[in-house]
């Protein structure tokens, strides 16, 4: 948790309040938020469907990111009164309004990866539905 009265927090809050780009990046910034939003573009997803679509995300991190997106008004959490409990997530109107932005960011990133000199990664990126994932490399035998 960040100190509310620190200079860093005050500066960040000031920039977010006056700069649209900074505000947008504060809402969708991070490793998992863009992927979560992209996965929800086609429609509602249950928690496990969302988790399986985001390779490498821990349950704790996914829950934290979903809560932040929900508190920012980009994602809606729907709880059904059933046994066992069923929870679905979908984009709000504000979240859906980011579709063009998210697709543009994804397209730019894919094009950039194609132009960029290959890094020492033995498995190349796999692009599926606008979300880039790295293929898992089998463990080397010693």
C-alpha positions as CSV (number, residue, x, y, z in Angstrom):
1,X,0.0,0.0,0.0
2,X,1.3,3.4,-0.9
3,X,1.5,6.3,1.5
4,X,-1.3,8.8,0.7
5,X,0.7,11.8,1.7
6,X,3.9,11.0,-0.2
7,X,5.2,13.3,-2.9
8,X,5.0,10.5,-5.4
9,X,1.3,9.8,-4.7
10,X,0.5,13.5,-4.8
11,X,2.3,13.9,-8.1
12,X,0.6,10.8,-9.6
13,X,-2.8,12.0,-8.5
14,X,-2.2,15.5,-9.9
15,X,-1.0,14.1,-13.3
16,X,-3.9,11.6,-13.5
17,X,-6.4,14.4,-12.8
18,X,-5.1,16.6,-15.6
19,X,-3.8,14.4,-18.3
20,X,-6.1,12.1,-20.2
21,X,-3.2,9.8,-21.3
22,X,-1.9,9.3,-17.8
23,X,-5.5,8.7,-16.5
24,X,-6.1,6.1,-19.2
25,X,-2.8,4.3,-18.6
26,X,-3.5,4.3,-14.8
27,X,-6.8,2.5,-15.5
28,X,-5.5,-0.1,-17.9
29,X,-1.8,-0.2,-17.0
30,X,-0.2,-3.4,-15.7
31,X,0.6,-6.8,-16.9
32,X,-2.9,-8.4,-16.7
33,X,-5.5,-5.6,-17.1
34,X,-5.2,-5.3,-20.9
35,X,-5.5,-9.1,-21.3
36,X,-8.5,-9.2,-19.0
37,X,-10.2,-6.4,-21.0
38,X,-9.4,-8.1,-24.3
39,X,-10.8,-11.4,-23.1
40,X,-14.0,-9.8,-22.0
41,X,-14.6,-7.9,-25.4
42,X,-16.6,-10.8,-26.9
43,X,-18.9,-11.0,-23.9
44,X,-19.4,-12.4,-20.4
45,X,-17.0,-14.9,-19.0
46,X,-17.0,-17.0,-15.9
47,X,-14.0,-16.6,-13.5
48,X,-12.4,-19.9,-14.5
49,X,-12.8,-19.2,-18.3
50,X,-11.1,-15.9,-17.7
51,X,-8.3,-17.5,-15.7
52,X,-7.6,-20.2,-18.2
53,X,-7.4,-17.6,-21.0
54,X,-4.6,-15.7,-19.2
55,X,-1.7,-18.0,-19.1
56,X,0.6,-17.4,-16.1
57,X,-1.7,-15.2,-14.0
58,X,-2.0,-16.3,-10.3
59,X,-5.5,-16.5,-8.8
60,X,-4.5,-13.7,-6.3
61,X,-3.4,-11.4,-9.0
62,X,-6.4,-12.0,-11.2
63,X,-8.7,-11.3,-8.3
64,X,-6.9,-8.1,-7.5
65,X,-6.9,-6.9,-11.1
66,X,-10.6,-7.7,-11.5
67,X,-11.4,-5.8,-8.3
68,X,-9.5,-2.8,-9.5
69,X,-11.2,-2.9,-12.9
70,X,-14.5,-3.2,-11.2
71,X,-13.8,-0.3,-8.8
72,X,-12.7,1.8,-11.8
73,X,-16.0,1.1,-13.6
74,X,-14.6,-0.9,-16.5
75,X,-15.7,-4.4,-15.5
76,X,-19.0,-5.6,-14.0
77,X,-19.1,-8.6,-11.6
78,X,-22.4,-10.6,-11.8
79,X,-23.1,-13.0,-8.9
80,X,-25.8,-15.6,-9.4
81,X,-27.6,-16.9,-6.3
82,X,-27.0,-20.6,-7.1
83,X,-25.3,-23.5,-5.5
84,X,-22.5,-23.8,-6.3
85,X,-22.1,-20.0,-6.7
86,X,-21.6,-18.7,-10.2
87,X,-19.8,-15.5,-11.0
88,X,-19.5,-13.9,-14.4
89,X,-17.6,-10.8,-15.5
90,X,-18.4,-8.5,-18.4
91,X,-17.4,-5.1,-19.6
92,X,-19.4,-2.0,-18.6
93,X,-20.3,0.6,-21.1
94,X,-17.1,2.5,-20.3
95,X,-15.1,-0.8,-20.6
96,X,-16.7,-1.5,-24.0
97,X,-15.9,2.0,-25.2
98,X,-12.2,1.1,-24.9
99,X,-12.5,-1.6,-27.6
100,X,-10.8,0.4,-30.4
101,X,-8.0,1.5,-28.1
102,X,-7.4,-2.1,-26.9
103,X,-7.4,-3.5,-30.4
104,X,-5.1,-0.7,-31.6
105,X,-2.7,-1.4,-28.8
106,X,-2.7,-5.1,-29.5
107,X,-2.2,-4.6,-33.3
108,X,0.7,-2.2,-32.6
109,X,2.3,-4.6,-30.2
110,X,2.0,-7.5,-32.7
111,X,3.5,-5.4,-35.5
112,X,6.3,-4.3,-33.2
113,X,7.1,-7.8,-32.2
114,X,7.4,-8.8,-35.9
115,X,9.8,-5.9,-36.6
116,X,11.9,-6.3,-33.5
117,X,15.0,-8.4,-33.7
118,X,14.5,-11.9,-32.2
119,X,15.3,-12.1,-28.5
120,X,16.8,-15.2,-27.0
121,X,13.4,-16.9,-26.4
122,X,13.3,-20.4,-27.8
123,X,9.5,-20.4,-28.1
124,X,8.0,-17.7,-30.2
125,X,4.9,-15.7,-29.3
126,X,1.6,-17.2,-30.0
127,X,-1.1,-14.7,-30.8
128,X,-4.7,-15.7,-30.1
129,X,-7.7,-13.4,-30.2
130,X,-5.5,-10.3,-29.8
131,X,-3.7,-11.6,-26.7
132,X,-0.1,-12.6,-27.0
133,X,1.1,-15.5,-25.0
134,X,4.5,-17.2,-24.9
135,X,4.6,-21.0,-25.5
136,X,6.0,-22.8,-22.5
137,X,9.4,-24.3,-23.1
138,X,9.9,-27.9,-22.0
139,X,12.5,-28.3,-19.3
140,X,15.9,-29.3,-20.6
141,X,17.3,-32.7,-19.6
142,X,20.7,-32.5,-17.7
